[in-house]
């Protein structure tokens, strides 16, 4: 692995291509959330960002470097208020994801989406609710689904952060944004 502090060099090999990749990279850098595409390690107050698709590792040596990197990421995403967009965009999981992974997303960010076939989505959202109940997380709600014209959507959410209607709207909007042109 080769380490660099040059953002442009790193982006030349690792630039996100989709909204979910931009969101995943933002969460990796800002919160240290490792995901299927980006991994973050912290050593000596530096963040090291690596990608599955490259052997180039980005070293962010200060909070100022993190701030500048996120600003550049927002420019590449072509989103006016990138950080607000990231904080308002729920992650959409496939129905093959684990209930534990989805519940952790709801605990961390207040909302998640699940997309797929009706039976699989409803089974998984029920597993999320059982897991939340078993762990005494009374404010997690994973009961509702929405029959989107192209998929079934579930939207587990934290009752302290979202109303059911807002959670549903955000998950539908995110799903539609992510699938522009696919249908």
DRENLO-329540 format. One record per residue: residue number from 1; z, x, y of N, C-alpha, C, O, CB in turn. Coordinates in nm, 3 decimals. Each point is the difference from the previous one (the first is absolute). Glycine has a CB too. Layout:
DRENLO-329540
n  nz  nx  ny  caz  cax  cay  cz  cx  cy  oz  ox  oy  cbz  cbx  cby
NUM  Z  X  Y  Z  X  Y  Z  X  Y  Z  X  Y  Z  X  Y
...
END
This chain:
DRENLO-329540
n  nz  nx  ny  caz  cax  cay  cz  cx  cy  oz  ox  oy  cbz  cbx  cby
1  0.000  0.083  -0.118  0.000  -0.083  0.118  0.000  0.088  0.125  0.070  0.101  0.006  0.051  -0.284  -0.131
2  -0.200  0.144  0.222  -0.009  0.069  0.128  0.068  -0.086  0.105  -0.025  -0.121  0.006  -0.192  0.237  -0.073
3  0.300  -0.056  0.149  0.072  -0.073  0.104  -0.064  0.027  0.135  -0.040  0.112  0.031  0.253  -0.100  -0.163
4  -0.223  -0.120  0.213  -0.056  0.013  0.133  0.084  -0.080  0.100  0.070  -0.094  -0.037  -0.301  0.125  -0.061
5  0.223  0.008  0.224  0.058  -0.079  0.108  -0.111  -0.058  0.088  0.027  -0.064  0.101  0.180  0.209  -0.104
6  -0.332  -0.123  -0.037  -0.115  -0.047  0.076  -0.037  -0.141  -0.047  -0.049  -0.019  -0.111  -0.035  0.258  0.142
7  0.109  -0.337  0.055  -0.024  -0.140  -0.036  -0.146  -0.026  -0.034  -0.031  -0.070  -0.096  0.220  0.004  0.244
8  -0.280  0.123  -0.068  -0.143  -0.024  -0.023  -0.044  0.053  -0.136  -0.077  -0.066  -0.071  0.038  0.079  0.318
9  0.087  0.106  -0.284  -0.033  0.054  -0.133  0.049  -0.093  -0.109  -0.073  -0.030  -0.096  0.085  0.263  0.187
10  0.112  -0.280  -0.077  0.057  -0.087  -0.101  -0.077  -0.133  -0.007  -0.033  -0.047  -0.109  0.260  0.154  0.145
11  -0.255  -0.166  0.081  -0.075  -0.126  0.003  -0.140  0.017  -0.059  -0.053  -0.094  -0.058  0.182  0.025  0.260
12  -0.189  0.186  -0.189  -0.135  0.019  -0.052  -0.005  -0.019  -0.151  -0.106  -0.032  -0.055  0.060  0.190  0.243
13  0.158  -0.139  -0.256  0.005  -0.018  -0.145  0.078  -0.124  -0.044  -0.011  -0.044  -0.114  -0.007  0.289  0.094
14  0.098  -0.299  0.111  0.095  -0.104  -0.040  0.001  -0.124  0.087  0.094  -0.080  -0.009  0.040  0.261  -0.080
15  -0.233  -0.201  0.171  0.003  -0.113  0.093  -0.003  -0.133  -0.075  -0.086  -0.020  -0.086  -0.029  0.161  0.259
16  0.207  -0.231  -0.142  -0.001  -0.132  -0.063  -0.132  -0.073  0.027  -0.061  0.018  0.105  0.311  -0.029  -0.083
17  -0.291  -0.070  -0.119  -0.125  -0.075  0.013  0.022  -0.150  0.014  -0.084  -0.071  0.056  -0.026  0.248  -0.189
18  0.222  -0.226  0.084  0.027  -0.144  0.003  0.128  -0.027  0.078  0.079  0.091  0.024  -0.196  -0.121  -0.246
19  0.136  -0.096  0.260  0.122  -0.038  0.070  0.124  0.033  -0.082  0.100  0.047  0.055  -0.226  -0.229  0.061
20  0.121  0.158  -0.248  0.118  0.028  -0.083  0.028  0.150  -0.006  0.115  0.041  -0.008  -0.163  -0.247  -0.129
21  -0.056  0.288  0.140  0.022  0.145  0.001  0.062  0.044  0.132  0.088  0.086  0.001  -0.283  -0.055  -0.157
22  0.150  -0.090  0.268  0.063  0.032  0.129  0.147  -0.041  -0.002  0.086  0.076  0.044  -0.307  -0.107  0.074
23  0.248  -0.088  -0.168  0.138  -0.049  -0.009  0.083  0.090  -0.092  0.114  0.033  0.034  -0.193  -0.268  0.008
24  0.024  0.273  -0.155  0.072  0.087  -0.095  0.031  0.136  0.061  0.110  0.053  -0.017  -0.222  -0.171  -0.172
25  0.016  0.175  0.261  0.023  0.130  0.063  0.102  -0.012  0.111  0.087  0.087  0.014  -0.321  -0.018  -0.071
26  0.227  -0.173  0.137  0.099  -0.021  0.106  0.140  -0.008  -0.060  0.092  0.066  0.048  -0.263  -0.187  0.091
27  0.187  0.040  -0.242  0.133  -0.015  -0.061  0.047  0.129  -0.065  0.120  0.029  0.001  -0.169  -0.270  -0.040
28  -0.043  0.319  -0.016  0.038  0.129  -0.059  0.054  0.093  0.109  0.105  0.062  -0.018  -0.279  -0.090  -0.163
29  0.102  0.037  0.292  0.040  0.092  0.107  0.125  -0.051  0.073  0.093  0.077  0.023  -0.334  -0.008  0.004
30  0.241  -0.195  0.008  0.109  -0.054  0.081  0.129  -0.018  -0.078  0.109  0.028  0.052  -0.279  -0.142  0.086
31  0.161  0.067  -0.262  0.119  -0.037  -0.075  0.021  0.081  -0.128  0.101  -0.017  -0.067  -0.130  -0.208  0.160
32  -0.064  0.313  -0.125  0.013  0.079  -0.122  -0.029  -0.079  -0.127  0.045  0.038  -0.108  0.121  0.098  0.227
33  -0.240  -0.246  -0.105  -0.032  -0.084  -0.116  -0.116  0.059  -0.078  -0.115  -0.005  0.045  0.198  -0.198  0.078
34  -0.055  0.259  -0.237  -0.107  0.050  -0.087  -0.072  -0.120  -0.060  0.060  -0.104  -0.026  0.068  0.317  -0.026
35  -0.257  -0.198  0.031  -0.079  -0.108  -0.056  -0.111  0.060  -0.086  -0.005  0.121  -0.019  0.057  -0.272  0.217
36  -0.138  0.066  -0.249  -0.103  0.047  -0.093  -0.098  0.099  0.064  -0.065  0.075  -0.073  0.087  -0.290  -0.046
37  -0.034  0.217  0.250  -0.098  0.085  0.067  0.064  0.121  0.069  -0.056  0.110  -0.005  -0.085  -0.312  0.038
38  0.256  0.183  0.030  0.063  0.106  0.080  0.143  0.026  -0.045  0.076  -0.091  -0.033  -0.220  0.027  0.227
39  0.179  0.194  -0.195  0.133  0.042  -0.039  0.061  0.082  0.113  -0.067  0.084  0.060  0.004  -0.085  -0.305
40  0.190  -0.024  0.272  0.072  0.071  0.106  0.117  0.073  -0.062  0.075  -0.056  -0.080  -0.144  -0.114  0.253
41  0.084  0.295  -0.135  0.121  0.075  -0.034  0.057  0.054  0.129  -0.074  0.028  0.095  -0.012  0.034  -0.327
42  0.217  -0.048  0.236  0.067  0.052  0.119  0.075  0.126  -0.039  0.081  0.000  -0.093  -0.060  -0.232  0.196
43  -0.049  0.339  -0.030  0.069  0.128  -0.022  0.024  0.064  0.135  -0.092  0.010  0.082  -0.015  0.021  -0.310
44  0.229  0.011  0.252  0.034  0.069  0.125  -0.046  -0.077  0.123  -0.060  0.058  0.090  0.046  0.159  -0.212
45  0.041  -0.347  0.125  -0.037  -0.088  0.112  -0.149  -0.013  0.023  -0.041  -0.049  0.106  0.254  0.112  -0.004
46  -0.295  -0.022  -0.195  -0.146  -0.016  0.009  -0.043  -0.104  -0.103  0.054  -0.006  -0.111  -0.086  0.246  0.192
47  -0.067  -0.319  -0.043  -0.061  -0.095  -0.094  -0.130  0.061  -0.050  -0.080  0.052  0.078  0.186  -0.253  0.038
48  -0.127  0.193  -0.247  -0.123  0.048  -0.062  -0.071  -0.121  -0.061  0.054  -0.068  -0.087  0.046  0.299  0.040
49  -0.222  -0.257  0.093  -0.076  -0.115  -0.044  -0.114  0.048  -0.090  -0.082  0.082  0.041  0.141  -0.212  0.170
50  -0.063  0.080  -0.332  -0.109  0.035  -0.090  -0.070  -0.128  -0.045  0.055  -0.109  0.007  0.066  0.317  -0.085
51  -0.244  -0.191  0.034  -0.083  -0.112  -0.043  -0.050  0.028  -0.141  -0.019  0.115  -0.040  -0.049  -0.166  0.279
52  0.046  -0.056  -0.312  -0.053  0.013  -0.136  -0.140  0.059  -0.001  -0.044  0.055  -0.102  0.183  -0.249  0.034
53  -0.211  0.184  0.181  -0.140  0.038  0.001  -0.028  0.139  0.057  -0.116  0.038  0.019  0.067  -0.277  0.002
54  0.154  0.317  0.007  -0.021  0.130  0.064  0.111  0.096  -0.038  0.111  -0.042  -0.035  -0.231  -0.069  0.226
55  0.091  0.239  -0.183  0.104  0.100  -0.024  0.057  0.052  0.133  0.079  0.095  0.001  -0.192  -0.030  -0.217
56  0.073  -0.126  0.328  0.049  0.039  0.132  0.124  -0.081  0.034  -0.005  -0.123  -0.004  -0.229  0.186  0.078
57  0.343  0.004  -0.041  0.127  -0.065  0.033  0.023  0.015  0.150  -0.012  0.109  0.055  0.108  -0.063  -0.287
58  -0.063  -0.156  0.298  0.027  0.002  0.143  0.148  0.023  0.024  0.085  -0.068  -0.058  -0.279  -0.086  0.101
59  0.226  0.249  0.043  0.139  0.030  0.038  0.025  -0.055  0.138  -0.066  0.039  0.097  0.069  0.171  -0.240
60  0.092  -0.302  0.154  0.044  -0.055  0.128  0.137  0.060  0.029  0.100  -0.036  -0.063  -0.233  -0.183  0.032
61  0.137  0.312  0.127  0.118  0.084  0.020  0.101  -0.058  0.099  0.107  0.058  0.017  -0.251  0.135  -0.069
62  0.114  -0.304  0.117  0.093  -0.055  0.098  -0.026  -0.149  0.017  -0.101  -0.052  -0.046  0.115  0.274  0.164
63  0.079  -0.290  -0.051  -0.020  -0.141  0.030  -0.118  -0.018  0.095  -0.069  -0.102  -0.005  0.315  0.058  -0.030
64  -0.271  0.141  0.121  -0.116  -0.006  0.089  -0.129  0.006  -0.082  -0.096  -0.071  0.031  0.229  0.179  0.154
65  -0.137  -0.024  -0.287  -0.118  0.008  -0.086  -0.023  -0.133  -0.071  -0.114  -0.045  -0.013  0.152  0.292  -0.019
66  0.069  -0.311  -0.015  -0.011  -0.130  -0.065  -0.057  -0.102  0.098  -0.090  -0.076  -0.034  0.286  0.130  -0.118
67  -0.144  -0.054  0.274  -0.044  -0.094  0.105  -0.150  0.019  0.028  -0.075  -0.097  0.005  0.307  0.099  0.097
68  -0.274  0.121  -0.083  -0.141  0.029  0.030  -0.089  -0.039  -0.119  -0.107  -0.057  0.019  0.177  0.246  0.134
69  -0.025  -0.158  -0.274  -0.078  -0.034  -0.119  -0.019  -0.152  -0.010  -0.110  -0.046  -0.028  0.197  0.251  -0.090
70  0.019  -0.281  0.141  -0.009  -0.146  -0.007  -0.093  -0.053  0.108  -0.076  -0.094  -0.024  0.309  0.083  -0.071
71  -0.229  0.070  0.213  -0.092  -0.041  0.107  -0.145  0.025  -0.043  -0.087  -0.085  0.019  0.263  0.137  0.156
72  -0.202  0.065  -0.234  -0.136  0.031  -0.048  -0.041  -0.095  -0.113  -0.115  -0.043  -0.007  0.149  0.285  0.070
73  0.060  -0.273  -0.149  -0.027  -0.093  -0.109  -0.040  -0.136  0.056  -0.094  -0.063  -0.048  0.257  0.186  -0.102
74  -0.091  -0.169  0.252  -0.032  -0.127  0.065  -0.137  0.001  0.063  -0.072  -0.100  -0.006  0.312  0.067  0.047
75  -0.279  0.145  0.020  -0.133  0.011  0.059  -0.108  -0.010  -0.107  -0.103  -0.065  0.020  0.196  0.208  0.165
76  -0.070  -0.079  -0.298  -0.097  -0.005  -0.110  -0.006  -0.141  -0.061  -0.106  -0.042  -0.048  0.149  0.286  0.001
77  0.068  -0.315  0.048  0.002  -0.136  -0.053  -0.066  -0.099  0.095  -0.036  -0.111  -0.039  0.247  0.166  -0.084
78  -0.227  -0.014  0.248  -0.062  -0.084  0.104  0.077  -0.131  0.018  -0.058  -0.108  0.008  -0.165  0.208  -0.062
79  0.356  -0.086  0.060  0.089  -0.113  0.022  0.076  0.028  0.130  0.058  0.107  0.016  -0.035  -0.156  -0.267
80  -0.024  -0.049  0.344  0.061  0.022  0.131  0.146  0.042  -0.008  0.036  0.107  0.049  -0.194  -0.274  0.041
81  0.242  0.085  -0.149  0.141  0.035  -0.014  0.027  0.028  -0.147  0.052  -0.085  -0.073  0.015  -0.057  0.275
82  -0.103  0.262  -0.244  0.000  0.036  -0.142  0.138  -0.016  -0.064  0.011  -0.059  -0.108  -0.195  0.218  0.155
83  0.289  -0.108  0.017  0.133  -0.011  -0.061  0.043  -0.144  -0.015  0.059  -0.037  -0.101  0.001  0.258  0.200
84  -0.088  -0.305  0.001  0.034  -0.142  -0.012  -0.081  -0.064  -0.112  0.053  -0.080  -0.077  0.003  0.071  0.323
85  -0.185  0.045  -0.254  -0.084  -0.053  -0.107  0.058  0.038  -0.137  0.008  -0.084  -0.090  -0.211  0.098  0.241
86  0.243  0.113  -0.166  0.057  0.045  -0.128  0.127  -0.075  -0.033  0.023  -0.036  -0.116  -0.121  0.261  0.153
87  0.180  -0.250  0.063  0.126  -0.069  -0.024  -0.019  -0.149  -0.026  0.088  -0.065  -0.056  0.023  0.233  0.200
88  -0.227  -0.223  -0.103  -0.029  -0.141  -0.023  -0.090  -0.024  -0.119  -0.032  -0.115  -0.031  0.059  0.079  0.273
89  -0.070  0.140  -0.309  -0.094  -0.013  -0.111  0.073  0.016  -0.133  0.044  0.109  -0.034  -0.230  -0.022  0.179
90  0.198  -0.196  -0.221  0.065  0.013  -0.130  -0.091  0.070  -0.101  -0.123  -0.011  0.007  0.256  -0.197  0.041
91  -0.073  0.277  -0.140  -0.076  0.061  -0.108  -0.035  -0.110  -0.101  0.085  -0.081  -0.036  0.030  0.307  0.070
92  -0.240  -0.227  -0.077  -0.045  -0.097  -0.100  -0.008  0.071  -0.135  -0.075  0.095  -0.017  -0.055  -0.228  0.191
93  0.208  0.084  -0.269  0.003  0.057  -0.135  -0.092  -0.080  -0.091  -0.020  -0.120  0.020  0.257  0.202  0.015
94  -0.292  -0.016  -0.134  -0.072  -0.070  -0.106  0.102  -0.060  -0.095  0.114  0.046  -0.006  -0.314  0.111  0.026
95  0.159  -0.257  -0.093  0.091  -0.068  -0.092  0.044  0.090  -0.115  0.086  -0.038  -0.079  -0.195  -0.177  0.139
96  0.050  0.333  -0.072  0.040  0.095  -0.103  0.116  0.090  0.045  0.049  0.081  -0.078  -0.283  -0.085  -0.007
97  0.278  -0.010  0.211  0.110  0.081  0.051  0.131  -0.042  -0.066  0.008  -0.104  -0.066  -0.128  0.132  0.287
98  0.222  0.054  -0.204  0.131  -0.033  -0.059  0.083  -0.082  0.099  -0.013  0.016  0.121  0.006  0.194  -0.261
99  0.091  -0.295  0.087  0.090  -0.079  0.083  0.093  0.090  0.080  0.034  -0.030  0.114  -0.045  -0.158  -0.281
100  0.052  0.299  0.107  0.090  0.094  0.069  -0.067  0.059  0.124  0.062  0.012  0.106  0.048  0.042  -0.326
101  -0.237  -0.017  0.206  -0.075  0.059  0.110  -0.015  -0.101  0.115  0.014  0.036  0.117  -0.137  0.112  -0.280
102  0.094  -0.272  0.129  -0.017  -0.103  0.102  0.132  -0.033  0.067  0.007  -0.014  0.122  -0.201  -0.079  -0.250
103  0.299  0.080  0.050  0.131  -0.028  0.058  0.042  0.112  0.095  0.055  -0.027  0.106  0.009  -0.103  -0.312
104  -0.089  0.254  0.169  0.035  0.113  0.088  -0.077  -0.009  0.131  0.054  0.031  0.106  -0.006  0.113  -0.307
105  -0.174  -0.185  0.195  -0.081  -0.018  0.121  0.063  -0.106  0.090  0.008  0.018  0.122  -0.216  0.048  -0.248
106  0.253  -0.177  0.068  0.062  -0.107  0.078  0.133  0.047  0.059  0.031  -0.032  0.114  -0.142  -0.141  -0.261
107  0.188  0.248  0.070  0.125  0.054  0.052  -0.027  0.094  0.117  0.068  -0.006  0.102  0.037  -0.013  -0.331
108  -0.204  0.105  0.216  -0.031  0.099  0.103  -0.066  -0.060  0.124  0.033  0.038  0.112  -0.056  0.130  -0.293
109  -0.070  -0.262  0.161  -0.083  -0.046  0.111  0.008  -0.150  0.026  -0.056  -0.049  0.098  -0.094  0.236  -0.150
110  0.218  -0.260  -0.034  0.020  -0.142  0.025  -0.106  -0.092  -0.056  0.019  -0.121  -0.005  0.095  0.191  0.204
111  -0.228  -0.014  -0.244  -0.110  -0.085  -0.045  -0.094  0.080  -0.089  -0.023  0.118  0.022  0.042  -0.257  0.186
112  -0.074  0.071  -0.308  -0.105  0.058  -0.085  -0.094  -0.112  -0.040  0.035  -0.118  0.008  0.120  0.301  -0.096
113  -0.273  -0.147  0.046  -0.095  -0.097  -0.053  -0.035  0.035  -0.143  0.004  0.117  -0.039  -0.096  -0.157  0.269
114  0.057  -0.061  -0.307  -0.046  0.020  -0.138  -0.131  -0.077  -0.013  -0.007  -0.117  0.037  0.247  0.146  -0.130
115  -0.341  0.036  0.039  -0.131  -0.062  -0.012  -0.051  0.012  -0.143  0.021  0.102  -0.066  -0.070  -0.049  0.305
116  -0.016  -0.157  -0.287  -0.059  0.005  -0.133  -0.021  -0.140  -0.055  -0.009  -0.097  0.075  0.116  0.318  -0.114
117  -0.114  -0.229  -0.093  -0.016  -0.129  -0.066  0.126  -0.085  0.013  0.111  0.053  0.011  -0.272  0.052  -0.171
118  0.142  -0.235  0.158  0.111  -0.093  0.025  0.120  0.023  -0.092  0.113  0.011  0.048  -0.281  -0.176  0.029
119  0.144  0.172  -0.206  0.111  0.013  -0.095  0.071  0.134  0.019  0.123  0.004  0.003  -0.246  -0.152  -0.167
120  0.048  0.256  0.177  0.059  0.132  0.015  0.081  0.012  0.130  0.109  0.057  0.000  -0.298  0.039  -0.134
121  0.136  -0.149  0.242  0.070  0.006  0.130  0.128  -0.081  -0.007  0.106  0.046  0.045  -0.325  -0.017  0.076
122  0.211  -0.148  -0.176  0.120  -0.085  -0.006  0.106  0.059  -0.094  0.119  -0.011  0.027  -0.262  -0.190  0.020
123  0.099  0.263  -0.154  0.095  0.065  -0.090  0.070  0.117  0.072  0.122  0.015  -0.009  -0.264  -0.081  -0.191
124  0.064  0.147  0.270  0.057  0.117  0.068  0.092  -0.040  0.114  0.106  0.059  0.016  -0.309  0.070  -0.078
125  0.165  -0.228  0.142  0.087  -0.041  0.110  0.131  -0.058  -0.054  0.104  0.015  0.063  -0.306  -0.061  0.081
126  0.197  -0.019  -0.259  0.124  -0.049  -0.063  0.086  0.116  -0.048  0.122  -0.005  0.012  -0.241  -0.205  -0.082
127  0.056  0.315  0.016  0.075  0.118  -0.042  0.068  0.068  0.119  0.113  0.048  -0.011  -0.273  -0.016  -0.178
128  0.091  -0.030  0.303  0.059  0.057  0.122  0.123  -0.080  0.039  0.103  0.058  0.035  -0.330  0.024  0.042
129  0.217  -0.215  -0.082  0.113  -0.084  0.038  0.118  0.020  -0.095  0.115  0.010  0.045  -0.274  -0.177  0.052
130  0.134  0.172  -0.227  0.107  0.022  -0.098  0.067  0.136  0.026  0.122  0.010  -0.004  -0.245  -0.152  -0.167
131  0.043  0.243  0.196  0.053  0.133  0.028  0.086  0.000  0.127  0.107  0.060  0.003  -0.308  0.042  -0.117
132  0.154  -0.171  0.216  0.078  -0.010  0.125  0.132  -0.073  -0.026  0.105  0.045  0.044  -0.318  -0.046  0.091
133  0.207  -0.110  -0.207  0.121  -0.076  -0.032  0.098  0.082  -0.083  0.120  0.000  0.027  -0.254  -0.211  -0.019
134  0.081  0.282  -0.108  0.085  0.083  -0.086  0.071  0.110  0.078  0.107  0.046  -0.040  -0.260  -0.095  -0.149
135  0.092  0.092  0.301  0.058  0.105  0.081  0.077  -0.054  0.121  0.038  0.076  0.090  -0.223  0.072  -0.164
136  0.208  -0.278  0.076  0.077  -0.061  0.108  -0.069  -0.002  0.135  0.065  -0.007  0.104  0.132  0.079  -0.225
137  -0.328  -0.066  0.120  -0.078  0.000  0.124  -0.037  -0.144  0.034  -0.113  -0.043  -0.022  0.022  0.277  -0.024
138  0.187  -0.306  0.101  -0.016  -0.143  0.025  -0.101  -0.032  0.109  -0.047  -0.113  0.008  0.279  0.086  -0.081
139  -0.265  0.124  0.157  -0.091  -0.026  0.112  -0.146  0.030  -0.033  -0.086  -0.009  0.087  0.274  0.061  0.064
140  -0.215  -0.016  -0.276  -0.138  0.024  -0.042  -0.055  -0.129  -0.060  0.060  -0.058  -0.091  -0.013  0.304  0.048
141  -0.160  -0.290  0.095  -0.063  -0.124  -0.048  -0.135  0.034  -0.061  -0.087  0.057  0.067  0.206  -0.194  0.108
142  -0.137  0.101  -0.301  -0.127  0.026  -0.068  -0.044  -0.123  -0.078  -0.033  0.009  -0.118  0.089  0.236  0.102
143  -0.056  -0.361  0.083  -0.034  -0.124  -0.068  -0.141  -0.049  0.028  -0.061  -0.066  -0.085  0.299  0.010  0.097
144  -0.291  0.088  0.106  -0.124  -0.065  0.045  -0.126  0.079  -0.036  0.002  0.123  -0.008  0.129  -0.223  0.193
145  -0.238  0.026  -0.207  -0.133  0.059  -0.019  -0.099  -0.078  0.086  0.028  -0.110  0.047  0.027  0.185  -0.284
146  -0.171  -0.014  0.256  -0.107  -0.063  0.077  -0.128  0.014  -0.081  -0.035  0.110  -0.044  0.148  -0.059  0.268
147  -0.183  -0.160  -0.243  -0.124  0.002  -0.075  -0.114  0.031  0.097  -0.063  -0.091  0.054  0.153  -0.075  -0.225
148  -0.114  0.294  0.191  -0.108  0.048  0.085  -0.132  -0.030  -0.071  -0.003  -0.002  -0.124  0.150  0.187  0.226
149  -0.256  -0.209  -0.029  -0.127  -0.029  -0.068  -0.046  0.106  -0.100  -0.077  -0.030  -0.091  0.017  -0.094  0.294
150  0.108  0.250  -0.186  -0.049  0.108  -0.087  0.108  0.064  -0.087  -0.030  0.089  -0.079  -0.143  -0.047  0.249
151  0.296  -0.085  -0.155  0.109  0.059  -0.077  0.124  -0.088  0.013  0.004  -0.091  0.083  -0.098  0.324  -0.049
152  0.192  -0.206  -0.113  0.132  -0.060  0.019  0.083  0.104  0.075  -0.004  0.118  -0.033  -0.011  -0.263  -0.180
153  0.089  0.102  0.314  0.086  0.090  0.076  0.144  -0.047  -0.008  0.030  -0.118  0.015  -0.219  0.173  0.141
154  0.279  0.040  -0.180  0.143  -0.026  0.013  0.050  0.088  0.114  -0.061  0.103  0.030  0.090  -0.162  -0.279
155  0.079  0.019  0.311  0.049  0.075  0.116  0.153  0.004  0.002  0.064  -0.069  0.079  -0.270  0.003  0.049
156  0.264  0.148  -0.217  0.145  0.019  0.003  0.043  0.056  0.135  -0.066  0.089  0.054  0.069  -0.052  -0.304
157  0.107  -0.089  0.304  0.042  0.043  0.134  0.152  -0.007  0.014  0.069  -0.062  -0.080  -0.287  -0.016  0.173
158  0.266  0.144  0.011  0.141  -0.001  0.035  0.023  -0.113  0.100  -0.062  -0.002  0.106  0.085  0.253  -0.147
159  0.064  -0.346  0.007  0.027  -0.116  0.085  0.055  0.039  0.137  -0.012  -0.078  0.095  0.053  -0.054  -0.302
160  0.019  0.249  0.219  0.056  0.044  0.128  -0.107  0.053  0.095  0.025  0.016  0.119  0.186  0.038  -0.238
161  -0.330  -0.025  0.065  -0.105  0.059  0.083  -0.120  -0.090  0.021  -0.069  0.012  0.101  0.144  0.205  -0.184
162  -0.102  -0.308  -0.011  -0.120  -0.082  0.006  0.031  -0.145  -0.035  0.089  -0.028  -0.080  -0.227  0.228  0.021
163  0.063  -0.290  0.121  -0.001  -0.138  -0.048  -0.105  -0.006  -0.110  -0.083  0.090  -0.013  0.156  -0.187  0.240
164  -0.068  -0.010  -0.307  -0.099  -0.012  -0.106  -0.141  -0.007  0.058  -0.092  0.061  -0.053  0.261  -0.178  -0.091
165  -0.186  0.044  0.253  -0.133  -0.016  0.060  -0.053  0.133  0.054  -0.117  0.032  -0.020  0.175  -0.269  0.079
166  0.027  0.314  0.008  -0.044  0.130  0.054  -0.033  0.095  -0.114  -0.102  0.070  0.006  0.244  -0.104  0.199
167  -0.060  0.039  -0.309  -0.027  0.087  -0.114  -0.135  -0.035  -0.062  -0.081  0.088  -0.029  0.330  -0.066  -0.015
168  -0.274  -0.151  0.025  -0.127  -0.044  -0.058  -0.117  0.040  0.089  -0.100  0.053  -0.049  0.218  -0.246  -0.061
169  -0.108  0.168  0.239  -0.109  0.033  0.093  -0.031  0.149  0.000  -0.117  0.039  -0.001  0.183  -0.233  0.143
170  0.038  0.279  -0.142  -0.022  0.145  0.003  -0.066  0.048  -0.128  -0.089  0.085  0.005  0.288  -0.059  0.144
171  -0.157  -0.078  -0.263  -0.060  0.042  -0.127  -0.145  -0.048  -0.010  -0.087  0.075  -0.045  0.315  -0.081  -0.065
172  -0.256  -0.116  0.151  -0.138  -0.050  -0.001  -0.086  0.083  0.094  -0.110  0.042  -0.037  0.191  -0.275  -0.017
173  -0.032  0.258  0.175  -0.077  0.079  0.097  -0.029  0.139  -0.054  -0.112  0.049  0.011  0.216  -0.177  0.177
174  -0.003  0.191  -0.247  -0.018  0.135  -0.053  -0.100  -0.001  -0.115  -0.087  0.086  -0.007  0.321  -0.027  0.076
175  -0.220  -0.156  -0.160  -0.094  -0.008  -0.112  -0.143  -0.018  0.052  -0.092  0.069  -0.045  0.273  -0.169  -0.101
176  -0.199  0.010  0.241  -0.134  -0.024  0.056  -0.054  0.124  0.070  -0.118  0.033  -0.015  0.174  -0.275  0.043
177  0.030  0.311  0.048  -0.043  0.121  0.070  -0.042  0.108  -0.099  -0.099  0.070  0.022  0.252  -0.125  0.167
178  -0.078  0.069  -0.296  -0.028  0.104  -0.099  -0.126  -0.029  -0.082  -0.060  0.091  -0.057  0.304  -0.046  0.046
179  -0.282  -0.170  0.006  -0.113  -0.040  -0.085  -0.120  -0.049  0.079  -0.083  -0.073  -0.053  0.247  0.015  -0.122
180  -0.173  0.097  0.301  -0.117  -0.037  0.081  -0.127  0.044  -0.070  -0.013  0.114  -0.044  0.148  -0.095  0.257
181  -0.228  -0.110  -0.223  -0.128  0.032  -0.061  0.001  -0.004  -0.152  -0.106  0.007  -0.063  0.062  0.132  0.259
182  0.161  -0.152  -0.257  0.005  -0.002  -0.146  -0.034  -0.137  -0.057  -0.031  -0.015  -0.118  0.203  0.196  0.126
183  -0.166  -0.281  0.078  -0.034  -0.136  -0.043  -0.073  -0.073  0.108  -0.037  -0.116  -0.018  0.235  0.111  -0.130
END
